[in-house]
């Protein structure tokens, strides 16, 4: 009985400390292209820490909670990583940790970046604990995202979402990376921000070590120009279905 109890306790401890990793963004030469989460669908019990690694470079992506019914718009009260722009491969890789708090319902998310075209409509969506049978599968969710017309929702969510939560922003933010449109600490209705560039009143954090960011607006504006140049270079010659 003591041995059995010990194994049970160990099993609970292992479940509570379980970790999984999802890559955010990829390279143009990668199978599936730039706009994807790898893997894009996982199963994770309560207590699992899902680490999103923003390694696709150059790139500008988010992890934003949505719903099966509306895959390319933020879920009210949902989690949001904010945008992070990478001009080149960063070391160390920026990460965002999301802890699963309710594994009884599926968690859906998308990238809300619009440049050079909406990433969500390019199929950059993901799921945690999605059904494997029936009508609400990940494949059905992704097909609905690809069929979405127009720009995906740009509202800024929170660190705490529905069924999962984060306790901190993306980090570290090394030289050559910029974080902006960071979420609030608790669940709230998404608030609007300027699409794709993250300009306006959103805050920014730069990994540049020479000087801190002093003006969120001017920093985001220059970031938009930098990203546009990087994006054009990154996708030159690539066609999107």
Residue frames as qw, qx, qy, qz and C-alpha x, y, z in Angstrom:
[[0.000, 0.885, 0.466, 0.000, 0.00, 0.00, 0.00],
 [0.302, -0.791, 0.111, 0.520, 2.85, 2.39, 0.88],
 [0.408, -0.136, 0.614, 0.662, 4.56, 1.56, -2.42],
 [0.214, 0.607, 0.681, 0.350, 1.33, 2.14, -4.36],
 [0.123, -0.930, -0.273, 0.214, 0.74, 5.45, -2.59],
 [0.392, -0.584, 0.318, 0.636, 4.28, 6.50, -3.43],
 [0.349, 0.165, 0.686, 0.616, 3.79, 5.74, -7.11],
 [0.076, 0.804, 0.575, 0.135, 0.51, 7.67, -7.12],
 [0.244, -0.877, -0.046, 0.412, 2.16, 10.70, -5.54],
 [0.410, -0.329, 0.513, 0.678, 5.00, 10.49, -8.05],
 [0.295, 0.462, 0.704, 0.451, 2.52, 10.34, -10.92],
 [0.033, -0.922, -0.380, 0.057, 0.74, 13.47, -9.67],
 [0.354, -0.736, 0.194, 0.543, 4.05, 15.28, -9.24],
 [0.421, -0.033, 0.636, 0.646, 5.11, 14.34, -12.77],
 [0.195, 0.690, 0.630, 0.298, 1.80, 15.55, -14.22],
 [0.168, -0.927, -0.218, 0.253, 2.05, 18.82, -12.32],
 [0.298, -0.703, 0.359, 0.537, 5.55, 19.51, -13.63],
 [0.680, 0.333, 0.563, 0.331, 5.00, 18.29, -17.19],
 [0.020, 0.688, -0.189, -0.701, 6.36, 20.55, -19.92],
 [0.663, 0.458, 0.532, 0.261, 5.71, 20.75, -23.65],
 [0.197, -0.488, 0.246, 0.814, 7.22, 22.99, -26.31],
 [0.541, 0.696, 0.469, 0.062, 5.63, 24.64, -29.35],
 [0.411, -0.123, 0.283, 0.858, 7.71, 26.49, -31.93],
 [0.262, 0.816, 0.349, -0.380, 6.18, 29.78, -33.09],
 [0.390, 0.838, -0.241, -0.295, 6.92, 30.55, -36.73],
 [0.861, -0.045, 0.403, 0.308, 9.29, 28.77, -39.06],
 [0.190, -0.474, 0.465, 0.723, 11.62, 29.40, -42.00],
 [0.592, 0.495, -0.171, -0.613, 10.56, 29.79, -45.62],
 [0.408, 0.369, -0.812, -0.197, 12.36, 26.53, -46.40],
 [0.303, -0.086, 0.845, -0.431, 10.52, 24.62, -43.65],
 [0.136, -0.294, -0.888, -0.328, 7.88, 22.08, -44.57],
 [0.148, -0.730, -0.650, 0.147, 4.61, 23.93, -44.19],
 [0.234, 0.721, 0.136, 0.637, 6.22, 27.35, -44.67],
 [0.163, 0.337, -0.382, 0.845, 6.70, 30.31, -42.36],
 [0.455, -0.321, 0.124, -0.821, 3.25, 30.68, -40.87],
 [0.798, -0.197, -0.544, -0.169, 2.82, 27.76, -38.49],
 [0.515, -0.608, 0.498, -0.342, 3.06, 26.50, -34.94],
 [0.711, 0.263, -0.651, -0.022, 5.09, 23.30, -34.59],
 [0.046, 0.334, 0.900, 0.277, 3.34, 21.17, -33.45],
 [0.235, -0.254, -0.177, -0.921, 0.02, 22.85, -34.10],
 [0.749, -0.380, -0.171, -0.516, -2.09, 20.55, -31.93],
 [0.279, 0.264, -0.835, 0.393, -1.19, 18.93, -28.61],
 [0.681, -0.553, -0.431, -0.213, -2.82, 17.23, -25.63],
 [0.268, 0.353, -0.534, 0.720, -1.84, 18.65, -22.24],
 [0.497, -0.571, -0.649, 0.067, -3.32, 17.83, -18.81],
 [0.298, -0.930, -0.071, -0.203, -3.84, 20.36, -16.03],
 [0.619, -0.701, 0.237, 0.264, -0.58, 21.72, -14.65],
 [0.764, 0.229, 0.304, 0.522, 1.31, 21.28, -17.91],
 [0.087, -0.781, 0.123, 0.606, 3.53, 24.22, -18.80],
 [0.705, 0.546, 0.357, 0.278, 3.42, 24.81, -22.55],
 [0.332, -0.616, 0.207, 0.684, 6.48, 26.78, -23.64],
 [0.595, 0.767, 0.231, 0.059, 6.07, 28.75, -26.85],
 [0.557, -0.394, 0.300, 0.667, 9.47, 29.37, -28.45],
 [0.416, 0.873, 0.093, -0.238, 9.56, 32.30, -30.88],
 [0.588, -0.371, 0.534, 0.481, 12.29, 30.98, -33.14],
 [0.579, 0.578, 0.484, 0.311, 10.95, 31.75, -36.63],
 [0.168, -0.791, 0.079, 0.583, 13.13, 34.56, -38.00],
 [0.081, -0.066, 0.200, -0.974, 12.79, 37.02, -39.48],
 [0.289, -0.468, -0.801, -0.236, 9.29, 37.04, -38.09],
 [0.210, -0.166, 0.300, -0.916, 6.62, 38.80, -36.07],
 [0.488, -0.260, -0.789, -0.267, 4.08, 36.56, -34.36],
 [0.429, -0.360, 0.397, -0.727, 1.66, 36.22, -31.45],
 [0.241, -0.199, -0.949, 0.040, -0.10, 33.48, -29.52],
 [0.329, -0.071, 0.143, -0.931, -3.65, 34.79, -29.10],
 [0.239, 0.215, 0.918, -0.232, -6.60, 32.80, -27.74],
 [0.406, 0.040, -0.357, -0.841, -9.64, 32.52, -30.00],
 [0.658, 0.067, 0.589, -0.465, -12.60, 30.15, -30.33],
 [0.415, 0.124, 0.845, 0.313, -13.62, 27.35, -32.64],
 [0.326, 0.759, 0.559, -0.073, -16.56, 29.43, -33.87],
 [0.223, 0.974, -0.032, 0.029, -14.38, 32.46, -34.63],
 [0.902, -0.096, -0.002, 0.421, -10.80, 31.27, -35.20],
 [0.531, 0.332, 0.036, 0.779, -9.23, 34.55, -36.30],
 [0.192, -0.732, -0.007, -0.653, -10.60, 36.91, -33.67],
 [0.143, 0.273, -0.741, 0.596, -9.55, 37.17, -30.01],
 [0.487, -0.486, -0.724, -0.049, -11.68, 35.43, -27.41],
 [0.302, -0.758, 0.069, -0.575, -13.14, 37.77, -24.79],
 [0.696, -0.616, 0.314, -0.195, -11.18, 37.14, -21.60],
 [0.964, 0.199, -0.048, 0.171, -8.59, 35.14, -23.54],
 [0.629, -0.548, 0.234, 0.499, -4.81, 35.00, -23.18],
 [0.547, 0.825, -0.007, 0.139, -2.42, 36.86, -25.45],
 [0.794, -0.183, 0.004, 0.580, 1.37, 36.84, -25.70],
 [0.024, 0.887, -0.123, -0.445, 1.67, 40.17, -27.47],
 [0.756, 0.641, -0.109, 0.081, 3.77, 40.58, -30.61],
 [0.556, -0.623, 0.379, 0.399, 7.48, 39.87, -30.76],
 [0.614, 0.772, -0.149, -0.073, 9.53, 40.96, -33.76],
 [0.739, -0.372, 0.415, 0.377, 12.72, 39.07, -34.62],
 [0.367, 0.811, -0.299, -0.344, 14.95, 40.62, -37.27],
 [0.519, 0.437, -0.735, -0.019, 17.14, 37.52, -37.22],
 [0.797, -0.244, -0.549, 0.060, 17.53, 34.30, -35.25],
 [0.271, -0.785, 0.265, -0.489, 17.80, 35.31, -31.60],
 [0.730, -0.060, -0.601, 0.321, 19.94, 33.87, -28.83],
 [0.212, 0.103, 0.959, -0.154, 18.60, 33.03, -26.35],
 [0.147, -0.365, -0.724, -0.567, 15.28, 32.19, -27.97],
 [0.347, -0.182, 0.244, -0.887, 12.38, 34.27, -26.57],
 [0.263, -0.222, -0.939, -0.024, 9.85, 32.08, -24.75],
 [0.462, -0.282, 0.096, -0.835, 6.38, 32.39, -23.29],
 [0.123, -0.021, -0.969, 0.213, 5.10, 29.92, -20.71],
 [0.587, -0.211, -0.167, -0.763, 1.41, 29.05, -20.56],
 [0.111, -0.093, 0.926, -0.349, 0.08, 26.79, -17.78],
 [0.433, -0.268, -0.691, -0.513, -2.98, 24.64, -18.48],
 [0.221, -0.116, 0.591, -0.768, -5.67, 25.16, -15.83],
 [0.704, 0.226, 0.417, -0.528, -8.71, 23.43, -17.40],
 [0.036, -0.280, 0.857, 0.431, -8.09, 20.40, -19.59],
 [0.418, 0.368, 0.799, -0.227, -11.78, 19.53, -19.94],
 [0.477, 0.810, 0.267, -0.211, -12.31, 21.94, -22.83],
 [0.723, 0.321, 0.208, 0.575, -10.26, 22.63, -25.97],
 [0.198, -0.783, 0.033, 0.588, -8.08, 25.73, -26.14],
 [0.639, 0.594, 0.338, 0.353, -7.78, 27.44, -29.53],
 [0.262, -0.761, 0.095, 0.586, -5.27, 30.11, -30.56],
 [0.651, 0.654, 0.253, 0.292, -3.99, 31.99, -33.60],
 [0.460, -0.203, 0.075, 0.861, -1.36, 34.48, -34.76],
 [0.191, 0.850, 0.428, -0.239, -2.90, 37.93, -35.23],
 [0.263, -0.472, 0.357, 0.762, -0.05, 39.42, -37.28],
 [0.582, 0.697, 0.296, -0.295, -1.30, 40.95, -40.57],
 [0.309, 0.820, -0.409, -0.255, 1.94, 41.51, -42.49],
 [0.019, 0.166, -0.448, -0.878, 2.63, 40.61, -45.22],
 [0.551, -0.244, -0.502, -0.621, -0.84, 39.02, -45.17],
 [0.671, -0.468, 0.251, -0.517, -2.98, 37.75, -42.28],
 [0.071, 0.380, -0.917, 0.097, -1.15, 34.83, -40.70],
 [0.543, 0.077, 0.687, -0.476, -4.36, 33.27, -39.38],
 [0.753, 0.506, 0.069, -0.415, -5.83, 32.97, -42.86],
 [0.432, 0.587, -0.678, -0.093, -2.55, 31.37, -43.92],
 [0.864, -0.136, -0.477, -0.084, -3.33, 28.59, -41.44],
 [0.322, 0.312, -0.624, 0.640, -1.24, 29.78, -38.49],
 [0.655, -0.473, 0.046, -0.587, -3.50, 28.45, -35.75],
 [0.296, 0.230, -0.888, 0.265, -3.10, 25.96, -32.96],
 [0.731, -0.426, -0.203, -0.493, -5.03, 23.92, -30.42],
 [0.025, 0.304, -0.851, 0.429, -4.58, 22.31, -27.04],
 [0.282, 0.153, 0.871, -0.373, -6.81, 19.36, -26.11],
 [0.508, 0.248, -0.266, -0.781, -8.87, 19.55, -29.29],
 [0.840, 0.092, 0.448, -0.292, -11.28, 16.67, -29.99],
 [0.185, -0.338, 0.804, 0.453, -9.89, 14.05, -32.35],
 [0.093, 0.345, 0.880, 0.313, -13.32, 13.04, -33.64],
 [0.087, 0.752, 0.560, -0.337, -16.55, 14.81, -34.44],
 [0.372, 0.827, 0.286, 0.310, -17.02, 18.22, -35.99],
 [0.172, -0.973, 0.139, -0.074, -14.79, 20.33, -33.73],
 [0.894, -0.101, 0.086, 0.429, -11.42, 18.82, -34.60],
 [0.322, -0.619, 0.224, 0.681, -8.22, 20.78, -35.16],
 [0.324, 0.124, 0.668, 0.658, -8.41, 20.13, -38.91],
 [0.045, 0.762, 0.609, 0.217, -11.88, 21.69, -38.99],
 [0.288, -0.852, -0.131, 0.418, -10.63, 24.65, -36.95],
 [0.375, -0.385, 0.426, 0.728, -7.72, 25.25, -39.31],
 [0.242, 0.397, 0.705, 0.535, -9.94, 25.00, -42.38],
 [0.075, -0.883, -0.463, 0.033, -12.26, 27.61, -40.87],
 [0.347, -0.724, 0.108, 0.586, -9.26, 29.89, -40.28],
 [0.353, -0.075, 0.600, 0.714, -8.05, 29.54, -43.87],
 [0.106, 0.602, 0.690, 0.388, -11.57, 30.36, -45.07],
 [0.197, -0.768, -0.346, 0.502, -11.68, 33.51, -42.92],
 [0.412, 0.641, 0.280, 0.584, -11.92, 36.69, -45.00],
 [0.120, -0.928, -0.003, -0.353, -10.47, 40.05, -44.03],
 [0.213, 0.559, -0.599, 0.532, -8.06, 41.03, -41.28],
 [0.622, -0.328, -0.685, 0.188, -7.89, 38.97, -38.13],
 [0.399, -0.879, -0.216, -0.145, -8.76, 40.63, -34.82],
 [0.472, 0.501, -0.354, 0.634, -6.08, 42.86, -33.29],
 [0.538, -0.755, 0.004, -0.374, -7.40, 43.24, -29.75],
 [0.266, 0.453, -0.730, 0.438, -4.86, 42.85, -26.95],
 [0.758, -0.407, -0.473, -0.190, -5.86, 40.19, -24.42],
 [0.499, -0.753, 0.319, -0.289, -4.46, 39.28, -21.01],
 [0.095, 0.459, -0.874, 0.124, -1.93, 36.97, -19.42],
 [0.353, 0.082, 0.858, -0.364, -4.76, 35.01, -17.80],
 [0.390, 0.076, -0.563, -0.725, -7.05, 33.33, -20.31],
 [0.833, -0.082, 0.101, -0.537, -9.79, 30.73, -20.45],
 [1.000, 0.008, -0.014, -0.014, -8.42, 27.34, -19.45],
 [0.794, 0.097, -0.087, 0.594, -4.80, 28.51, -19.39],
 [0.151, -0.988, -0.022, 0.006, -2.73, 31.35, -18.01],
 [0.659, 0.367, -0.252, 0.607, 0.71, 32.93, -18.10],
 [0.511, -0.745, -0.260, 0.340, 2.42, 34.75, -15.25],
 [0.308, -0.627, 0.238, 0.675, 4.86, 36.86, -17.26],
 [0.519, 0.754, -0.142, -0.377, 5.50, 38.41, -20.66],
 [0.896, 0.383, -0.100, 0.202, 7.66, 36.84, -23.35],
 [0.184, -0.879, 0.438, -0.033, 11.27, 36.65, -22.26],
 [0.321, -0.570, 0.033, 0.755, 14.13, 36.98, -22.52],
 [0.489, 0.851, 0.189, -0.037, 14.06, 39.72, -25.16],
 [0.696, -0.263, 0.250, 0.620, 17.58, 39.62, -26.64],
 [0.008, -0.577, 0.283, 0.766, 19.28, 42.12, -28.91],
 [0.108, 0.088, -0.752, -0.644, 17.56, 42.18, -32.30],
 [0.199, -0.474, -0.848, -0.127, 14.13, 41.38, -30.83],
 [0.162, -0.147, 0.176, -0.960, 11.34, 43.75, -29.82],
 [0.115, -0.433, -0.886, 0.123, 8.25, 42.94, -27.76],
 [0.171, -0.008, 0.048, -0.984, 5.18, 45.15, -28.00],
 [0.636, -0.217, -0.356, -0.650, 1.42, 45.09, -27.49],
 [0.225, 0.091, -0.901, 0.359, 2.00, 43.28, -24.20],
 [0.472, -0.521, -0.625, -0.339, -1.12, 41.98, -22.42],
 [0.398, -0.622, 0.270, -0.618, -2.52, 43.02, -19.07],
 [0.017, -0.326, 0.891, -0.316, -2.04, 40.79, -16.05],
 [0.383, 0.193, 0.805, -0.410, -5.62, 39.60, -15.64],
 [0.256, 0.405, 0.806, 0.348, -8.44, 38.52, -17.90],
 [0.175, 0.571, 0.172, -0.783, -10.23, 41.33, -19.70],
 [0.662, 0.661, 0.346, -0.069, -12.07, 42.02, -22.91],
 [0.658, 0.108, 0.275, 0.693, -9.56, 42.48, -25.76],
 [0.022, 0.852, 0.093, -0.516, -8.64, 46.12, -26.40],
 [0.702, 0.679, 0.154, 0.146, -7.97, 47.45, -29.85],
 [0.408, -0.631, 0.340, 0.565, -4.53, 48.33, -31.16],
 [0.418, 0.690, -0.336, -0.485, -3.13, 49.25, -34.52],
 [0.973, 0.145, 0.177, -0.040, -2.91, 46.17, -36.77],
 [0.879, 0.363, -0.067, 0.303, 0.38, 44.55, -37.74],
 [0.392, 0.597, -0.328, 0.618, 2.73, 47.28, -36.49],
 [0.591, -0.474, -0.544, 0.360, 1.55, 47.47, -32.91],
 [0.218, 0.244, -0.102, 0.939, 1.83, 51.25, -32.98],
 [0.415, -0.682, -0.357, -0.485, -0.32, 53.61, -30.96],
 [0.399, -0.717, 0.312, -0.478, -0.46, 53.44, -27.20],
 [0.975, -0.164, -0.143, 0.035, 0.85, 49.92, -26.72],
 [0.405, -0.801, 0.426, 0.114, 4.09, 49.44, -24.83],
 [0.823, 0.470, -0.307, 0.082, 7.28, 48.05, -26.30],
 [0.652, -0.642, 0.380, 0.133, 10.37, 46.34, -24.90],
 [0.630, 0.689, -0.358, -0.016, 13.55, 46.16, -26.92],
 [0.936, -0.240, 0.023, 0.255, 16.36, 43.68, -26.55],
 [0.503, 0.666, -0.168, 0.524, 18.87, 46.28, -27.72],
 [0.690, -0.462, -0.338, 0.443, 21.36, 46.77, -24.91],
 [0.397, 0.254, -0.013, 0.882, 22.66, 50.22, -25.92],
 [0.168, -0.096, 0.209, -0.959, 19.66, 52.22, -24.73],
 [0.218, 0.360, 0.849, -0.320, 16.20, 51.55, -23.26],
 [0.054, 0.554, 0.625, 0.547, 13.00, 52.32, -25.13],
 [0.078, -0.219, -0.356, 0.905, 11.87, 55.82, -24.19],
 [0.456, 0.271, -0.006, -0.848, 8.92, 56.34, -26.51],
 [0.554, 0.172, 0.811, -0.076, 6.55, 53.42, -27.20],
 [0.574, 0.721, 0.260, -0.288, 4.94, 55.23, -30.12],
 [0.289, 0.807, -0.449, -0.253, 8.12, 56.19, -31.95],
 [0.299, -0.372, 0.877, 0.060, 9.69, 52.80, -31.23],
 [0.614, 0.317, 0.710, -0.137, 6.69, 50.95, -32.62],
 [0.518, 0.798, 0.022, -0.306, 6.59, 53.19, -35.70],
 [0.138, 0.704, -0.667, -0.201, 10.23, 52.51, -36.54],
 [0.460, -0.125, 0.876, -0.072, 9.62, 48.83, -35.80],
 [0.687, 0.530, 0.414, -0.276, 6.84, 48.77, -38.36],
 [0.451, 0.801, -0.321, -0.226, 9.18, 50.08, -41.05],
 [0.120, -0.536, 0.835, 0.030, 11.90, 47.62, -40.04],
 [0.591, 0.083, 0.782, -0.182, 9.50, 44.71, -40.07],
 [0.674, 0.653, 0.148, -0.313, 8.09, 45.63, -43.47],
 [0.307, 0.739, -0.576, -0.165, 11.57, 45.60, -44.97],
 [0.257, -0.333, 0.902, -0.099, 12.42, 42.32, -43.28],
 [0.673, 0.289, 0.599, -0.323, 9.12, 40.78, -44.32],
 [0.627, 0.704, -0.135, -0.305, 9.57, 41.72, -47.97],
 [0.169, 0.625, -0.760, -0.058, 13.04, 40.22, -47.95],
 [0.413, -0.169, 0.860, -0.248, 11.84, 37.10, -46.18],
 [0.648, 0.377, 0.609, -0.257, 8.97, 36.34, -48.53],
 [0.298, 0.644, -0.399, -0.581, 10.45, 37.45, -51.82],
 [0.344, 0.288, -0.820, -0.356, 9.57, 34.86, -54.40],
 [0.075, 0.147, 0.947, -0.277, 7.18, 33.01, -52.11],
 [0.414, -0.231, -0.405, -0.782, 3.57, 32.65, -53.20],
 [0.276, 0.003, 0.756, -0.594, 0.71, 31.99, -50.79],
 [0.116, -0.298, -0.879, -0.353, -2.18, 29.70, -51.62]]
